[in-house]
């Protein structure tokens, strides 16, 4: 009787709220069985949907975070099989859940391979996926994971600078001889704004020793409150956000290019990339980074 009541309860929960939200809540409690039950109940009620596939992919991400690599790879394989079946009948970017799901499966599988000591296989897998999905929204995410596993120790990709906000940026090739910190940011990104204080302190400390700060950003197609906007409208809005929240980074030049985000894999904002005096990447870090860790890396590059 108890199992029947639990099943009915799970079914009610799955239908009353978003399946992705529900499964993520279960993962946060490390209750993968509950997550599986929620997905099963949802599937009986609504069938296979992009939302359901994304929920399965979250189980893979949760298992990866828990370092249960076999389970993570199994969840990723399940979600990938479902996603590819859906892609036979719809375009990748017809809605947001399917690209999120497939991108997660690629990321989880690659990181599981890396955790098992198979980094070369992981990078080869991701490069094949990049070729297959180069013209879709998940290109940047795939590139991020390639860069996480293989960019450090290699020359930085070229930074496109045909458009910019504020002072004209200097091409990376002309900055050889100086370490460069690339700070990829977005006008909507709260974590980027939170990072400003630490980056300003880094520039104050290491700028006199040669550190150059470059802050690439891009158009996202909207402005405040999610209002759709053309590039002609969004550009001055980005400039206003920069003036309001990034004034402490007065020396930071701002190239404006979506291609930079794709080539550097900056699907996460902020993304921090540190180049040495020869233009070689010494740090590639999606997400915010504690001041002490970033400062130590910069000091190392400077030879302090």
MARFIGU-497710 format. One record per residue: residue in three letters; x, y, z of N, C-alpha, C, O in turn. Coordinates in steps of 0.2 Angstrom, whole numbers, plus 2048, in hexadecimal, padded with zeros to 3 digits. Layout:
ALAXYZXYZXYZXYZ ...
! end
This chain:
UNK8047FA80080080080080480680080380B7FC UNK80A80680480E80C80581180E7FE8128137FC UNK8138087FA8178097F481280C7EF8148107EB UNK80B80A7EF80680D7EB8058157EC8058197E7 UNK8058167F280481D7F480A8217F28098277F0 UNK81081F7F38168227F18168247EA8188297E7 UNK81481E7E681481F7DE80F8257DC8108297D8 UNK8098257DF80482A7DE8068317E08058357DC UNK80A8317E580C8377E881283A7E38128407E1 UNK8168367E181B8387DC81883A7D581B83F7D2 UNK8138367D38108387CD80D83F7CD80D8437C9 UNK80A8407D38078477D480C84C7D480B8527D1 UNK81184B7D78178507D78198517D181A8577CF UNK81A84C7CD81D84D7C68198517C181B8547BD UNK8128507C280E8547BE80C85B7C080A85F7BC UNK80D85C7C780C8627C98118677C881086D7C8 UNK8178657C881D86A7C78218687C18208627BF UNK82686C7BF82B86A7BA82F8647BC8328637C1 UNK82F85F7B78338597B983A85A7BA83D8577BE UNK83D85F7B68448607B78468637BE84A8617C2 UNK8418687C084286B7C78418657CC8458657D1 UNK83C8617CC83B85B7D08418577D18438557D6 UNK8448557CB8498507CB8508537CE8538507D2 UNK85185A7CC85785D7CF85685D7D785B85D7DA UNK85085E7D984F85F7E18518587E48548577E9 UNK84F8527E085084C7E385884B7E385B8487E7 UNK85B84D7DD86384C7DD8668507E286B84E7E5 UNK8638567E486685A7E98668567F086B8577F4 UNK8628527F186184D7F78658477F68658427FA UNK8688467F086C8407EE86783A7EE8698347EF UNK86183B7EC85B8367EC85A8347E58558377E2 UNK85F8317E285E82F7DB85882A7D985582B7D4 UNK8568267DE8508227DD84A8267DD8468247D8 UNK84982B7E18448307E08448337D983E8347D6 UNK8498357D784A8387D18478347CB8448367C7 UNK84A82D7CB8488297C68408277C783D8277C1 UNK83D8277CD8368267CD83282C7CB82D82B7C8 UNK8348327CC8318387C98318387C182C8397BE UNK8378367BF8378357B78328307B582F8317AF UNK83282A7B882E8257B68278277B68238257B1 UNK82582A7BB81E82C7BC81C8317B78178317B4 UNK8218367B582083B7B081F8387A981B83A7A5 UNK8238337A882382F7A181C82C7A081A82C79B UNK81A8297A58138257A580E82A7A380982979F UNK80E8307A68098357A580A83979F80583B79C UNK81083B79D81184079781583D79281684078D UNK81883779381C83478E82383778E82583B793 UNK82783678982E83978882D84078582B841780 UNK83084478983084B78783784E78883B84B78C UNK83985478584085778684185878D846858790 UNK83C85A79183C85C79883E85579C8438567A0 UNK83B85079A83D84A79D84484779C8478457A0 UNK84684879684D84679485284B79885784879A UNK85085179885585579C8558537A385A8537A7 UNK84F8517A684F84E7AD8548487AE8588487B3 UNK8548447A985883E7A985F8407A986483D7AC UNK8618457A58688487A486A84B7AB87084A7AC UNK86684D7AF8678507B586984B7BA86E84C7BE UNK8668457B986883F7BD87083E7BC87483C7C1 UNK87283E7B687983D7B487D8427B78838407B9 UNK87B8487B787F84D7BA88084C7C188584E7C4 UNK87A84A7C487B8497CC87F8447CE8838447D2 UNK87F83E7CA8838387CB88A83A7CA88F8387CE UNK88C83E7C58938407C48958447CA89B8437CC UNK8918497CC89384D7D28958487D889984A7DC UNK8918437D889283E7DE8978397DD8998357E1 UNK89B83A7D78A08367D589E82E7D48A282A7D5 UNK89882D7D38958277D18968267C98918277C6 UNK89C8257C789D8257BF8998207BB8978227B6 UNK89881A7BE8948157BA88D8187B988A8177B4 UNK88A81A7BF88381C7BF8828227BA87E8237B6 UNK8878277BB88782D7B788782B7AF88382E7AC UNK88B8277AD88C8257A68868227A488382279E UNK88381E7A887C81A7A687781F7A587381E7A1 UNK8768247AA8718297A987282D7A386D82E79F UNK87882F7A287A83379C87882F795876832791 UNK87A82879587882478F87182478E86E824789 UNK86D82379486582379386382A79085F82978C UNK86582F79386383679086583778986183A785 UNK86B83578886D83678186983277C867834776 UNK86882B77D86382777985D82A77885A82B772 UNK85A82D77D85383077D85483777984F838774 UNK85983B77A85A84177685B84076F85884376B UNK85F83B76D86083A76685A83776285983975D UNK85683376684F83176384B83776284783875D UNK84B83C76684784276584984676084684975C UNK85084775F85384A75985184875385284B74E UNK84F84275284D83F74C846842749845842744 UNK84384574E83C84874C83C85074D83785374C UNK84185375084185A75184885D75184D859751 UNK84986375084F86774F85286875784E86875B UNK85886875785C86975E85986E76285786E767 UNK85887475E85787A76285087D76184E883762 UNK84B87876084487976084187C76783C87F767 UNK84487976C84387B77384987A77784E877775 UNK84987D77D84F87D781851877785857876786 UNK84D87278684E86C78A85386778785786478A UNK85186678185586177D85D86277D86185E77E UNK85E86877A86686A77A86986A78186F868782 UNK86586C78686886B78D86986478F86E862792 UNK86586078D86585978F86B85578B86F85278E UNK86B85678487185378187885678387C852783 UNK87885D78487E86078688185D78D88785C78E UNK87C85B79187E85879888085179788584F79A UNK87D84D79287F84679188784678E88B842790 UNK88884B78A88F84B78789484D78D89984A78D UNK89285279189685479689884F79B89D84E79D UNK89284B79D8938467A289784079F89C83E7A3 UNK89683E79989A8397978A183A7968A5836798 UNK8A38407948AA8427938AD84379A8B384179A UNK8AA84679F8AD8467A58AE83F7A98B283E7AD UNK8A983B7A78AA8347AA8B08317A78B482E7AA UNK8B18317A08B782F79D8BD8327A08C282E7A1 UNK8BD8387A18C383C7A48C48397AB8CA8387AD UNK8BF8387AF8C08367B68C382F7B68C682D7BB UNK8C182B7B18C48247B08CB8247AD8CE81E7AC UNK8CE82A7AC8D582A7A98D582A7A18DA82879F UNK8CF82B79E8CF82B7978CE8327948C9832790 UNK8D28367968D183D7938D183E78C8CD841789 UNK8D683A7888D683A7818D083877E8CE83B779 UNK8CD8337808C783077E8C183577F8BD83677B UNK8C18397858BC83E7868BC8437818B784677F UNK8C38467808C384B77B8C18497748BE84D771 UNK8C38437728C184176C8BA84076B8B7842766 UNK8B683E7708AF83E7708AC84576F8A884676B UNK8AF8497738AC8507738AD85376C8A985776A UNK8B38527698B48557638B085275D8AE856759 UNK8AE84C75E8A98497598A284C75A89F84E755 UNK8A084D76089A85076289A85875F89585A75D UNK8A085B7608A086275E89F86275689B867754 UNK8A285E7528A185E74B89A85C74989785F745 UNK89785874D89085674C88B85C74D88685C74A UNK88C85F75388786475588A86C755888870759 UNK88F86D75089287375088D87974E88F87E751 UNK88887874B88387D74987D87D74D87888074B UNK87E87B75487887B75887A87F75F88088175F UNK87688076387788476987C88076E87F884772 UNK87D87A76D88187677288987777088D874773 UNK88A87A76A89187A76889587D76E89B87B76F UNK89388377189788677689888277C89E88277F UNK89387E77E89487978489987478289D872786 UNK89887177C89D86C77A8A486E77A8A986B77D UNK8A58747788AC8777778AE87977F8B4878780 UNK8AA87B7838AC87C78A8AF87578D8B4876790 UNK8AC87078C8AE86A78F8B586778B8B986478F UNK8B58697858BC8677818C186B7858C7869786 UNK8C08727868C58767898C68757908CC875792 UNK8C18727948C387079B8C886B79B8CC86B79F UNK8C78667968CC8607968D28617928D785D793 UNK8D386678E8D98677898DC86D7888E186E785 UNK8D887378A8DB8797888E187C78B8E587F789 UNK8E187A7928E787D7968EE87A7938EE874792 UNK8F387F7928F987D78F8F987E7888FE87C785 UNK8F48807858F488177E8F288977C8F088C781 UNK8F488B7768F38927758EC8947758E788F773 UNK8EA89A7778E389C7778E089C7708E489E76C UNK8DA89B76F8D689C7698D78A47688D88A876C UNK8D68A67618D68AD75F8D08B07628CA8AD762 UNK8D08B67658CB8BA7688C88BF7628CC8C3760 UNK8C28BE7608BF8C375B8BE8C975E8BB8CA764 UNK8C08CF75B8BF8D575D8BD8DA7588BE8E0759 UNK8B88D87548B68DD74F8B18E27528B08E7750 UNK8AD8E07578A98E475B8AB8E47628AE8E0765 UNK8AA8EA7668AC8EB76D8A88F07708A48F476C UNK8A88F07768A58F677A8AA8F977E8AF8F6781 UNK8AA90077E8AF9047818B590577D8B5905777 UNK8BB9047808C190577D8C38FF7788C18F977A UNK8C69007738C78FB76E8CC8F67718D28F8773 UNK8CB8EF7718CF8EA7748D58E976F8D58EA769 UNK8DB8E77738E18E576F8E18DD76D8DF8D9772 UNK8E28DC7678E28D47668E78D176A8EC8D376C UNK8E58CA76C8E98C67708F08C676E8F58C5772 UNK8F18C57678F88C47648FC8CA7669038C9767 UNK8F98D07678FD8D67688FF8D77709028DB772 UNK8FB8D27748FC8D277B9028CD77D9038CD783 UNK9058CA77990A8C577B9108C977F9118CF77D UNK9128C67849168C97899138CB78F9168CD794 UNK90C8CB78F9088CD7959038C77969018C4792 UNK9028C579D8FD8C079E8F68C479D8F68CA79E UNK8F18C079B8EB8C379A8E68BE79D8E68B879D UNK8E18C27A18DB8BE7A48D58C07A08D38C679F UNK8D28BB79D8CC8BC7998C68BA79E8C68B57A1 UNK8C18BF79E8BC8BE7A38B58BF79F8B38C479D UNK8B38B979D8AD8B87998A78BA79D8A68B67A2 UNK8A38BF79B89D8C17A08978C279B8978C3795 UNK8918C279F88B8C479B8878C979F8878C97A5 UNK8838CD79C8808D379F87A8D07A48798D47A9 UNK8788CA7A38738C77A88768C37AE8728C17B2 UNK87C8C37AE8808BE7B28818C17B98868C57BA UNK87E8BE7BE87F8C07C58868BE7C88898C27CB UNK8888B87C688F8B67C88948BA7C58998BB7C8 UNK8938BC7BF8988C17BC8998C77C089F8C97C2 UNK8938CA7C28938D07C68978CF7CD89A8D37CF UNK8958C97D08988C77D68A08C77D68A38C77DB UNK8A28C57D08AA8C47CF8AE8CA7CE8B48CA7CF UNK8AA8D07CD8AD8D67CB8B28D97D18B88DB7CF UNK8B08D87D78B48DB7DC8BB8D77DC8C08DA7DD UNK8BB8D07DC8C18CD7DC8C58CE7D68CB8CF7D7 UNK8C28CF7D08C68D07CA8C98D77CA8CF8D87C8 UNK8C68DC7CD8C88E37CE8CE8E27D38D38E67D1 UNK8CE8DE7D88D48DE7DC8DA8DB7D98DF8DC7DA UNK8D88D67D58DE8D27D18E18D77CC8E78D77CC UNK8DD8DB7C98E08E07C48E48E57C88E98E87C6 UNK8E28E77CE8E58EC7D28EC8EA7D48F18ED7D4 UNK8EC8E37D68F28E07D88F78DE7D38FD8DF7D3 UNK8F48DB7CD8F98D87C88F98DC7C28FD8DB7BD UNK8F48E17C18F58E67BB8FC8E97BB8FE8EA7B5 UNK8FE8EC7C09058EF7C090A8EA7BE9108ED7BC UNK9098E47BF90E8DF7BD90D8DC7B69118D87B3 UNK9088DF7B29078DD7AB9018DA7A98FF8D97A3 UNK8FD8D87AE8F68D47AD8F28D97A98F08DE7AB UNK8EF8D67A38EA8D979F8E38D67A08E38D07A0 UNK8DE8DA7A18D78D77A28D38D879C8D38DE799 UNK8D08D37998CC8D47938C58D07958C58CB797 UNK8C08D47948B98D17968B48D07908B08D478F UNK8B58CA78C8B18C97878A98C87898A88C578E UNK8A58CB78589E8C978689A8C877F89E8C977A UNK8948C777F8908C67798898C87798868CA77F UNK8868C977487E8CA77487B8C377587D8BE774 UNK8758C47798718BF77B86A8BF7788668BB779 UNK8688C57758628C677285D8C97768578C9774 UNK85F8CB77C85A8CE78185D8D37858638D3786 UNK8598D778985C8DC78D8588DA7948568D5796 UNK8578E07988548DF79F84E8DB79F84A8DD79A UNK84C8D77A48468D47A48448CF79F83E8CD79D UNK84A8CD79B8498C87968458CB78F8438C778B UNK8458D178F8428D57898468D378384C8D5783 UNK8438D177D8478D077784A8D67758478DB775 UNK8508D57728548DB76F8588DA76A85B8D5769 UNK8588DE76585D8DE75F8648E07628658E3767 UNK8698DE75E8708E07608718E77618748EA765 UNK86D8EB75D86D8F375D86B8F576486D8FA766 UNK8668F27678638F376D8678F07738688F4778 UNK8698EA77286D8E77778748EA7798768EA77E UNK8778EC77387E8EE77487E8F47798828F477E UNK87A8F977887B8FF77E8788FC78487A8FF78A UNK8748F77858728F578B8788F178F8798F2795 UNK87C8ED78B8828EA78E8868F07908898EF796 UNK8878F578C88B8FA78E8898FE79588D8FF799 UNK8838FE79688090179C8818FC7A28838FE7A7 UNK8808F67A18828F17A68898F17A888B8F17AE UNK88D8F17A38948F27A48968F87A989A8F87AD UNK8938FE7A78959047AA8929037B28959067B6 UNK88C9007B38899007B988D8FB7BE88E8FC7C4 UNK88E8F57BB8918EF7BF8988EE7BF89B8EA7C3 UNK89B8F07B98A28EE7B88A78F47B88AC8F47B5 UNK8A58FA7BB8A99007BB8AF8FF7BE8B49027BC UNK8B08FA7C38B68F97C68BB8F67C28C18F67C3 UNK8B98F37BC8BE8F07B78BF8F57B28BE8F37AC UNK8C08FB7B38C19007AE8C68FF7A98C59017A3 UNK8CB8FB7AA8D08FA7A58CE8F47A08D28F279B UNK8C98F17A28C78EB79E8C48EC7978BF8F0797 UNK8C68EA7928C38EB78B8BE8E578A8BF8E078D UNK8B98E77868B48E27858B28E077E8AE8E477B UNK8B58DB77B8B48D97758AC8D67758AA8D377A UNK8A98D77708A28D576F8A18D076A8A08D2764 UNK8A08CA76B8A08C576689D8BE7698A08BC76E UNK8988BB7658968B576789B8AF76589B8AA769 UNK89F8B17608A48AC75E8A98AA7638AC8A5764 UNK8AB8B07678B08AF76C8AD8AA7728B18A6774 UNK8A78AA7738A48A67788A489F7758A589A779 UNK8A289E76F8A289776C8A989476C8AA88E76E UNK8AE89876A8B58957698B88947708BC88F771 UNK8B78987758B989777C8B58937808B6891786 UNK8AF89077D8AB88C7818A888F7878A788C78C UNK8A68967878A489A78D89C89978D89989E78D UNK89A89378E89389178F89189379688B894798 UNK89689379B8958957A289889C7A389D89E7A0 UNK8948A17A68978A77A88978A87AF8928A67B3 UNK89C8AB7B28A28AD7AE8A68A77AC8A68A17AF UNK8AA8A77A78B08A37A58B68A77A68B78AC7A3 UNK8BB8A47A98C28A77AA8C78A37A78C889D7A7 UNK8CB8A77A38D08A479F8D78A87A08D78AE79E UNK8DC8A57A28E28A87A48E78A679F8E98A079E UNK8EA8AB79B8F08AA7968F68AC7998F78B179C UNK8FC8A97989028AB79A9058B07959028B2790 UNK90B8B279690E8B779190F8B578A9108B9786 UNK90F8AE78990F8AC7829088AA77F9088A777A UNK9038AC7838FC8AB7808FA8A47818F58A277D UNK8FD8A07858FB8997868F689978C8F889C791 UNK8F189578C8EC8947918EF8917978F188B797 UNK8EF89479D8F18917A38EC88F7A88ED88C7AD UNK8E68927A68E08917AB8DA8927A68D98977A3 UNK8D588D7A68CF88D7A38CA88B7A88CA8857AB UNK8C58907AA8C188E7B08BA8917AF8B98977AF UNK8B588C7AD8AE88F7AC8AB8907B38AC88C7B8 UNK8A88967B48A58977BB8AA89C7BF8AF89D7BD UNK8A789E7C48AB8A37C98B089F7CC8B08997CD UNK8B58A37CE8BB8A07D18BD8A47D78BD8AA7D7 UNK8BF8A17DD8C18A47E38C78A97E28CB8A77DE UNK8C78AE7E58CC8B37E48D38B07E58D88B17E1 UNK8D48AD7EA8DB8AA7EC8DD8A57E78E38A57E5 UNK8D98A17E48DB89C7DF8DD8A07D98E289E7D6 UNK8D98A47D78DB8A87D18E18AC7D18E58AC7CD UNK8E28AF7D78E88B47D88EE8AF7D88F38B17D6 UNK8EE8A97DB8F38A57DB8F58A37D48FB8A27D3 UNK8F08A27D08F28A07C98F58A57C58FA8A47C2 UNK8F38AB7C68F58B17C38FD8B27C69018B47C2 UNK8FE8B27CC9048B37CF9098AD7CC90F8AF7CA UNK9078A77CB90B8A27C890D8A47C19138A37BF UNK9088A67BD9098A87B690E8AE7B69138AE7B1 UNK90E8B37BB9128B97BB9198B77BE91E8BB7BD UNK91A8B17C19208AF7C49218B27CB9278B27CD UNK91C8B47CE91D8B77D491D8B27DA91E8B47E0 
! end
